[in-house]
Amino acid sequence: MLGLAVTAAAMPAWAEPAATAAGDYTAKTGGTGGPMVHQLNLQAPATKIAENIYDLHTMMMVIIMVIFVAVFGVMFYSIFKHRKSVGHKAATFHESTAVEIAWTVVPFLIVIGMALPATKTVVAMKDTSNADITIKATGMQWKWGYDYLKGEGEGISFISNLSTPRSQVGNPGEEFTGKRNENYLMEVDNEVVVPVGKKIRIVTTANDVIHAWMIPAFGVKQDAIPGFVRDTWFKAEYTGTFRGNCAELCGKEHAFMPIVVKVVTAEEYTAWVNGKKKEMAALADDPNKTWTIDELKTKGEKVYTANCAVCHQANGKGVPGAFAPLDGSEVVNGPKAEQSMCCCTVRNRASTHPKCRHGSNCRIPISRLSSPTPATTGRISQRKTSFSQPKLWLLAPSN
């Protein structure tokens, strides 16, 4: 009870119940939606669950500090006051029923006092029922795929990649050249957009290895496991941009899997949904279209930047110790009929290829390039993968 009282007195203004909270997150809380310089405590909460977590954290720290001071205070007082040099002799007794009862009952009551509010919060964290919007988040090396499954925006689907330029990151053995901004490695090309004050259910899974979807300001962290479906939820009390990242070690580009959620008003969300659906319709390519070389180059550059750059350097040198180079490779310089291409945007354990340069444990399927046609200088073929995965674009070589 002492810990609860001290916690309530010491609670910062932004940790108070947000039932009447409205407006911009930064203006109301002073937080940035992501990590801050010299930050020592948890991020300012943007949801009720995050507030509960913050309160629990503060309460636990107060209780721990009280116990620490009391135990070590008594111990050091006893050592100093009853030291042999001042003539004290050690007491000789075998047991004390009162002491044994006290050191059993008191810790038990403390643990119960800590467990009750913690259990209430954990149960609330797991209650994903009655969601207004359901979004599927699919982790893949090293990006996130999002599908709006239910609610306003149903049918929207996109891939979210790191948008920090490679010049700011650098390559193995090379220093970065670009100027790094405040959102370095925590910015994406496609943000998850949700309305403020609505319960958002996030369904997580993965295509390859274990990932984790985490936004600290929401108090949300849920593993995304291949072959399993897990879920979590949040209900943002403020508008603003909130940043997180993959919280499970998932490979060499683990640091390059940021998560960005933009919380907007209901009107702004409706406008975004309408715009996004129009954008998706406009990007739906005609499979019978004949592409020019310039169009193929432009599309190929976008595909490379979004899907290939994390593993394959533009100069064809590969990544030393991880990926063999294409420059000088027999796969590239050998007979055209034997050339093949890795579909690096899809993971499928069931298919491999003897020409694969990714190693014996590679789980990346190989798609052979289609034969060129005399009528065109190049043709692009479209293959749509399973649910929530991106489209693959395989460019056939020209004669």
C-alpha positions as CSV (number, residue, x, y, z in Angstrom):
1,M,0.0,0.0,0.0
2,L,2.9,2.3,0.7
3,G,4.3,1.7,-2.7
4,L,0.9,2.4,-4.3
5,A,0.6,5.7,-2.4
6,V,4.1,6.8,-3.3
7,T,3.5,5.8,-6.9
8,A,0.3,7.8,-7.2
9,A,2.0,10.9,-5.7
10,A,5.0,10.6,-7.9
11,M,3.1,9.8,-11.2
12,P,4.0,12.3,-13.9
13,A,1.2,14.3,-15.5
14,W,1.3,12.4,-18.8
15,A,0.7,9.1,-16.9
16,E,-2.7,10.1,-15.6
17,P,-5.8,8.5,-17.2
18,A,-6.2,9.6,-20.8
19,A,-10.0,9.3,-20.9
20,T,-10.2,13.0,-21.9
21,A,-7.0,13.1,-23.8
22,A,-7.2,14.4,-27.4
23,G,-4.8,16.0,-29.8
24,D,-1.2,15.6,-30.8
25,Y,0.9,13.1,-28.8
26,T,4.0,15.3,-28.7
27,A,2.1,18.4,-27.6
28,K,0.3,16.5,-24.8
29,T,3.1,14.3,-23.5
30,G,6.4,15.7,-24.7
31,G,7.3,12.3,-26.3
32,T,8.4,11.8,-29.8
33,G,6.7,8.5,-30.5
34,G,10.1,6.8,-30.5
35,P,13.3,6.8,-28.5
36,M,14.7,10.0,-27.1
37,V,18.1,11.3,-26.4
38,H,19.2,10.5,-22.8
39,Q,16.0,8.6,-22.2
40,L,16.1,6.7,-18.9
41,N,12.5,5.7,-18.3
42,L,9.8,4.1,-20.5
43,Q,8.4,6.1,-23.4
44,A,5.4,8.3,-22.6
45,P,2.4,6.1,-23.0
46,A,-0.1,6.6,-25.8
47,T,-2.6,3.9,-24.8
48,K,-4.3,2.8,-21.6
49,I,-2.3,-0.4,-21.6
50,A,0.9,1.5,-21.9
51,E,-0.2,3.7,-18.9
52,N,-0.9,0.6,-16.9
53,I,2.5,-0.8,-17.7
54,Y,4.2,2.4,-16.8
55,D,2.3,2.5,-13.4
56,L,3.2,-1.1,-12.7
57,H,6.8,-0.4,-13.5
58,T,6.9,2.6,-11.1
59,M,5.1,0.7,-8.4
60,M,7.5,-2.2,-8.6
61,M,10.5,0.1,-8.5
62,V,9.2,1.8,-5.4
63,I,8.5,-1.5,-3.6
64,I,11.9,-2.8,-4.6
65,M,13.6,0.4,-3.3
66,V,11.7,0.2,0.0
67,I,12.7,-3.4,0.5
68,F,16.3,-2.7,-0.5
69,V,16.6,0.2,1.9
70,A,14.9,-1.6,4.8
71,V,16.9,-4.9,4.4
72,F,20.3,-3.4,3.9
73,G,19.6,-0.7,6.5
74,V,18.9,-3.2,9.2
75,M,21.8,-5.4,8.1
76,F,24.4,-2.6,8.1
77,Y,23.0,-1.2,11.4
78,S,23.3,-4.6,13.0
79,I,26.8,-5.1,11.7
80,F,27.9,-1.7,12.9
81,K,26.1,-1.5,16.3
82,H,26.8,-5.1,17.4
83,R,30.4,-5.4,16.2
84,K,32.8,-7.3,18.4
85,S,35.1,-4.4,18.9
86,V,32.6,-2.6,21.2
87,G,32.1,-5.7,23.3
88,H,29.0,-7.3,21.9
89,K,28.7,-11.0,21.8
90,A,26.6,-13.0,19.3
91,A,23.3,-14.2,20.5
92,T,22.8,-18.0,20.8
93,F,19.3,-19.1,19.8
94,H,18.2,-21.8,17.5
95,E,14.8,-20.7,16.1
96,S,12.1,-18.1,16.5
97,T,8.5,-18.9,15.4
98,A,7.5,-15.3,15.3
99,V,10.4,-14.4,13.0
100,E,9.7,-17.3,10.7
101,I,6.0,-16.4,10.5
102,A,6.9,-12.8,9.8
103,W,9.3,-13.5,7.0
104,T,6.8,-15.8,5.3
105,V,3.7,-13.8,5.6
106,V,5.1,-10.3,4.8
107,P,6.7,-11.4,1.5
108,F,3.6,-13.3,0.6
109,L,1.4,-10.2,1.1
110,I,3.9,-8.1,-0.9
111,V,3.8,-10.5,-3.8
112,I,0.0,-10.6,-3.8
113,G,-0.1,-6.8,-3.8
114,M,2.2,-6.8,-6.9
115,A,0.5,-9.7,-8.7
116,L,-3.1,-8.5,-8.6
117,P,-2.6,-5.3,-10.7
118,A,-0.1,-7.1,-12.9
119,T,-2.6,-9.9,-13.7
120,K,-5.3,-7.4,-14.4
121,T,-3.1,-5.6,-16.9
122,V,-1.9,-8.9,-18.6
123,V,-5.5,-10.1,-19.0
124,A,-6.4,-6.7,-20.6
125,M,-3.5,-7.0,-23.0
126,K,-4.7,-10.3,-24.2
127,D,-8.3,-9.2,-24.8
128,T,-8.4,-8.6,-28.6
129,S,-12.2,-9.0,-28.9
130,N,-14.5,-6.4,-30.4
131,A,-11.8,-4.8,-32.5
132,D,-12.8,-1.9,-34.8
133,I,-10.1,-2.7,-37.3
134,T,-8.0,-5.9,-37.8
135,I,-4.6,-5.7,-39.5
136,K,-2.4,-8.7,-40.3
137,A,1.4,-8.0,-39.9
138,T,3.7,-10.5,-41.6
139,G,7.3,-10.4,-40.7
140,M,9.8,-11.3,-43.4
141,Q,13.5,-10.8,-43.8
142,W,13.8,-7.8,-43.6
143,K,10.5,-5.9,-44.0
144,W,6.9,-6.0,-42.9
145,G,3.8,-6.9,-44.9
146,Y,0.4,-5.4,-43.9
147,D,-3.1,-6.5,-44.8
148,Y,-6.2,-4.7,-43.6
149,L,-8.5,-7.7,-42.9
150,K,-11.6,-6.2,-41.3
151,G,-13.1,-2.8,-40.7
152,E,-12.7,0.4,-42.6
153,G,-9.8,-0.1,-45.0
154,E,-10.5,-3.8,-45.6
155,G,-8.6,-5.0,-48.7
156,I,-5.7,-2.6,-48.4
157,S,-2.3,-4.4,-48.6
158,F,1.2,-3.1,-48.8
159,I,4.8,-3.8,-47.9
160,S,6.7,-1.6,-45.5
161,N,10.4,-1.2,-46.1
162,L,13.1,0.8,-44.4
163,S,13.4,4.1,-46.2
164,T,16.7,5.3,-44.8
165,P,18.9,5.7,-47.9
166,R,21.7,3.1,-48.2
167,S,24.2,6.0,-48.4
168,Q,23.4,6.7,-44.7
169,V,23.8,3.1,-43.8
170,G,26.9,2.2,-45.8
171,N,28.0,-1.2,-47.0
172,P,30.3,-3.9,-45.5
173,G,33.8,-2.4,-45.4
174,E,32.6,1.0,-46.5
175,E,31.8,4.1,-44.4
176,F,28.4,5.8,-44.8
177,T,28.4,9.1,-46.8
178,G,24.9,10.6,-46.3
179,K,23.9,12.8,-43.4
180,R,21.8,10.8,-40.8
181,N,18.6,12.4,-39.6
182,E,16.8,12.0,-36.3
183,N,14.7,9.0,-37.6
184,Y,17.7,7.1,-38.9
185,L,16.8,3.4,-39.3
186,M,13.3,4.1,-37.9
187,E,11.6,5.4,-41.0
188,V,9.7,3.5,-43.7
189,D,8.2,4.0,-47.1
190,N,4.7,2.8,-46.2
191,E,3.4,3.7,-42.7
192,V,0.6,1.8,-41.0
193,V,-2.3,4.3,-40.7
194,V,-5.0,3.9,-38.1
195,P,-7.7,6.2,-36.6
196,V,-7.4,7.6,-33.1
197,G,-9.7,6.2,-30.4
198,K,-10.4,2.9,-32.3
199,K,-9.4,-0.6,-31.1
200,I,-6.9,-2.0,-33.5
201,R,-6.2,-5.7,-33.5
202,I,-2.8,-6.8,-34.9
203,V,-2.6,-10.4,-36.1
204,T,1.1,-11.4,-36.4
205,T,2.8,-14.2,-38.3
206,A,6.0,-14.6,-40.3
207,N,7.3,-16.0,-43.6
208,D,10.7,-17.2,-42.6
209,V,12.1,-16.8,-39.1
210,I,10.7,-15.4,-35.8
211,H,10.1,-11.7,-35.7
212,A,8.4,-9.4,-33.2
213,W,6.1,-6.5,-33.8
214,M,6.8,-3.8,-31.1
215,I,5.7,-0.2,-30.5
216,P,6.9,0.8,-27.0
217,A,4.6,3.9,-26.7
218,F,1.6,1.5,-27.3
219,G,2.8,-1.1,-24.7
220,V,2.7,-3.7,-27.5
221,K,5.2,-6.4,-28.3
222,Q,4.0,-9.6,-30.0
223,D,6.1,-12.3,-31.6
224,A,5.5,-13.2,-35.3
225,I,6.2,-16.9,-35.7
226,P,6.2,-18.8,-39.0
227,G,3.3,-21.2,-39.2
228,F,1.5,-19.6,-36.2
229,V,-1.0,-16.8,-35.8
230,R,-0.7,-14.6,-32.7
231,D,-2.5,-11.3,-31.9
232,T,-2.4,-8.2,-29.8
233,W,-4.2,-4.8,-29.8
234,F,-3.9,-1.2,-29.1
235,K,-6.2,1.9,-28.9
236,A,-4.3,5.1,-29.3
237,E,-5.4,8.0,-27.3
238,Y,-3.5,10.6,-29.3
239,T,-2.7,11.4,-32.9
240,G,0.9,11.3,-34.0
241,T,3.6,9.1,-35.4
242,F,4.8,6.2,-33.4
243,R,8.0,4.2,-34.0
244,G,9.2,0.7,-33.1
245,N,11.1,-2.1,-34.7
246,C,11.5,-5.9,-34.8
247,A,12.3,-7.1,-31.3
248,E,13.6,-10.6,-32.2
249,L,17.0,-11.3,-33.6
250,C,16.1,-12.3,-37.2
251,G,19.3,-12.2,-39.2
252,K,22.0,-9.8,-40.3
253,E,19.5,-7.0,-41.3
254,H,17.6,-7.3,-38.0
255,A,18.3,-3.6,-37.3
256,F,16.7,-2.6,-40.6
257,M,13.1,-3.7,-39.8
258,P,11.4,-0.5,-38.4
259,I,7.7,-0.2,-37.7
260,V,5.9,3.1,-38.1
261,V,2.3,3.7,-37.1
262,K,0.6,6.9,-37.9
263,V,-2.5,7.7,-35.8
264,V,-4.9,10.2,-37.5
265,T,-8.4,11.5,-36.9
266,A,-11.4,9.6,-38.3
267,E,-11.8,12.0,-41.2
268,E,-8.1,11.8,-42.1
269,Y,-8.2,8.0,-41.9
270,T,-11.2,7.8,-44.3
271,A,-9.4,10.1,-46.8
272,W,-6.3,7.9,-46.5
273,V,-8.3,4.7,-47.1
274,N,-9.9,6.2,-50.2
275,G,-6.5,7.4,-51.5
276,K,-4.8,4.1,-50.8
277,K,-7.4,2.1,-52.6
278,K,-7.1,4.4,-55.6
279,E,-3.3,4.1,-55.5
280,M,-3.6,0.3,-55.4
281,A,-5.9,0.3,-58.4
282,A,-3.6,2.5,-60.3
283,L,-0.6,0.3,-59.6
284,A,-2.3,-2.8,-60.8
285,D,-0.5,-3.5,-64.0
286,D,-2.0,-4.9,-67.2
287,P,-0.4,-8.4,-67.5
288,N,-0.6,-8.0,-71.3
289,K,1.3,-4.8,-71.4
290,T,4.6,-4.7,-73.4
291,W,7.2,-2.7,-71.4
292,T,9.8,-0.5,-72.8
293,I,13.4,-0.7,-71.6
294,D,13.2,2.6,-69.7
295,E,10.0,1.4,-67.9
296,L,11.7,-1.8,-67.0
297,K,14.8,0.0,-65.7
298,T,12.6,2.3,-63.5
299,K,10.6,-0.6,-62.1
300,G,13.7,-2.8,-61.7
301,E,15.4,0.0,-59.6
302,K,12.4,0.2,-57.3
303,V,12.3,-3.6,-56.9
304,Y,16.0,-3.7,-56.2
305,T,15.9,-0.9,-53.6
306,A,12.9,-2.5,-51.8
307,N,13.8,-6.2,-51.9
308,C,17.4,-6.8,-52.9
309,A,19.7,-4.0,-51.6
310,V,20.0,-5.5,-48.1
311,C,21.8,-8.6,-49.5
312,H,23.1,-7.7,-53.0
313,Q,25.2,-4.7,-53.7
314,A,24.5,-2.8,-56.9
315,N,28.0,-3.4,-58.2
316,G,27.4,-7.2,-58.1
317,K,30.1,-7.8,-55.5
318,G,27.8,-9.4,-53.0
319,V,28.3,-9.3,-49.2
320,P,31.6,-10.8,-48.0
321,G,31.1,-13.7,-45.8
322,A,27.3,-13.8,-46.4
323,F,26.4,-13.7,-50.1
324,A,28.6,-14.7,-53.0
325,P,29.1,-12.1,-55.7
326,L,27.3,-12.1,-59.1
327,D,30.2,-10.3,-60.7
328,G,32.4,-13.1,-62.2
329,S,29.9,-15.8,-61.2
330,E,29.4,-18.8,-63.5
331,V,25.7,-18.4,-62.9
332,V,25.9,-15.0,-64.7
333,N,28.7,-15.8,-67.2
334,G,27.6,-19.3,-68.1
335,P,25.2,-20.5,-70.8
336,K,22.0,-18.4,-70.9
337,A,19.9,-21.5,-70.6
338,E,21.5,-22.3,-67.3
339,Q,21.1,-18.8,-65.9
340,S,18.6,-18.5,-63.0
341,M,17.4,-15.8,-60.6
342,C,16.7,-15.9,-56.9
343,C,13.2,-14.7,-56.0
344,C,14.4,-13.0,-52.9
345,T,11.0,-11.5,-52.0
346,V,9.5,-14.9,-51.2
347,R,10.5,-17.5,-48.7
348,N,9.4,-21.1,-49.5
349,R,11.1,-24.0,-47.8
350,A,9.9,-26.5,-50.5
351,S,12.0,-25.2,-53.4
352,T,15.8,-24.9,-53.9
353,H,18.1,-24.9,-56.9
354,P,21.6,-26.4,-57.5
355,K,22.8,-23.1,-58.9
356,C,21.7,-21.2,-55.8
357,R,24.6,-19.2,-54.4
358,H,23.1,-18.6,-50.9
359,G,24.4,-21.8,-49.3
360,S,23.2,-25.3,-48.5
361,N,20.6,-24.0,-46.0
362,C,19.0,-21.5,-48.4
363,R,15.2,-21.4,-48.3
364,I,14.8,-19.1,-51.3
365,P,13.1,-20.6,-54.3
366,I,14.6,-20.2,-57.7
367,S,12.6,-19.1,-60.7
368,R,14.1,-19.6,-64.1
369,L,14.0,-16.6,-66.4
370,S,11.5,-16.8,-69.2
371,S,12.7,-17.1,-72.8
372,P,12.9,-13.8,-74.7
373,T,10.4,-13.1,-77.5
374,P,11.6,-11.6,-80.8
375,A,8.7,-9.1,-80.8
376,T,9.9,-7.3,-77.7
377,T,13.1,-6.1,-76.3
378,G,12.1,-7.2,-72.9
379,R,9.0,-8.5,-71.2
380,I,8.1,-8.6,-67.6
381,S,6.1,-11.5,-66.2
382,Q,4.0,-11.2,-63.1
383,R,3.6,-13.9,-60.5
384,K,1.4,-13.1,-57.4
385,T,2.5,-15.0,-54.3
386,S,0.5,-16.2,-51.4
387,F,-1.5,-14.0,-49.0
388,S,0.2,-10.8,-47.9
389,Q,3.4,-11.4,-49.9
390,P,4.6,-9.0,-52.6
391,K,4.4,-9.5,-56.3
392,L,7.5,-10.8,-58.0
393,W,8.8,-9.2,-61.1
394,L,11.1,-11.3,-63.2
395,L,12.8,-9.5,-66.1
396,A,13.5,-11.7,-69.1
397,P,16.8,-10.9,-70.9
398,S,16.7,-9.3,-74.3
399,N,18.3,-10.8,-77.4
